[in-house]
Amino acid sequence: MKNNELNDRRLQATPRGIGVMCNFYAEKAENATVWDVEGNEYIDFAAGIAVLNTGHRHPKVISAIEKQLHAFTHTAYQIVPYEGYVALAERLNERVPIDGPAKTAFFSTGAEAVENAVKIARAYTRRPGLITFGGGFHGRTFMTMALTGKVAPYKLGFGPFPGSVYHAQYPNALHGVSTAESLKSLERIFKADIAPDQVAAIILEPVQGEGGFNVAPADFMLVTMPKRYDQDPANKTIVDALKAQKKDPSGPYVWITYAAVQSLATALDRSGSKEPLALVKDLKAHGANTVIGPLNWDEKGDLKGFEFGVFKWHTDGSSSVAK
Ligand SMILES: Cc1ncc(COP(=O)(O)O)c(C=O)c1O
């Protein structure tokens, strides 16, 4: 079977709305390598749009799937529950950077998770408003399309969308939007659109992808926001979580936010200051390192870069750093 033949079949059998980027068809994959149906070999930098941290066919993943297939395939957890769901929730609860008890619910897709987060935030706070950011991507369902801050191609022709959603400016040095300007745009929303006490949640990507691979500056994520929002008792848990010191998760997690939270939470405690410059000095003095490698900060306190390892997996599930 040739790539061209499969492409002709795809165009006949599936709608154009399912946009496809590559013109070759995967036949098999191993770790970071993919082979197409004609035997061509590719390095998979896409990794399922950056969700396949383990690489393809990680031995532990294969063995867990095999074990599950020999046990049962589907019971619908809400009808017949099983230990795996509870055990995974327990492991995640241990590792999230939240001080105090945590609980986890699982959903099938990212969009479904965001939809449910909105339901939980609205039901808990009894407030309707949602603030999100230009350039953000949150999914393809109606609420997540409303939250998404990019009209073309995600929202074109699909409105109207659910209401009470407002977009602030995401800080982005490349486009000349500073943290101060971003916060000004939030204040504009509070003045023109909705009172702060009517906002159920502020939803943002700490690292935007669709918006152009923007890393939110450290002072926006971890200094200015808590400073401004810790005055509202409703945000106490968030602020506490940022200050909480928890053990780094072990393993190959490329979780930039978590790493930044860890480093900055430590620096906040150590320096006793929330000023970006004081934090940067402290981080530099202590050579901040995280599970993903060294973090670099510029003189304004913005996260400039980070390094992470490429792991080679062994059949027993252990890993070593691959050069
Ligand atoms: C930040 C973010 N939120 C939500 C989604 C939606 O996830 P899904 O495609 O699984 O619905 C994505 C998908 O790329 C995403 O990057």
The ligand as an ORCA input file, in Angstrom:
! r2SCAN-3c Opt
* xyz 0 1
  C      -4.427     23.407     26.051
  C      -5.393     22.448     25.444
  N      -6.634     22.337     25.984
  C      -7.551     21.495     25.459
  C      -7.252     20.707     24.351
  C      -8.302     19.800     23.784
  O      -7.960     18.464     23.941
  P      -8.727     17.331     23.116
  O      -8.308     17.473     21.675
  O      -8.253     16.038     23.730
  O     -10.188     17.551     23.290
  C      -5.979     20.772     23.777
  C      -5.653     19.950     22.615
  O      -4.664     20.130     21.917
  C      -5.028     21.678     24.324
  O      -3.802     21.810     23.784
*
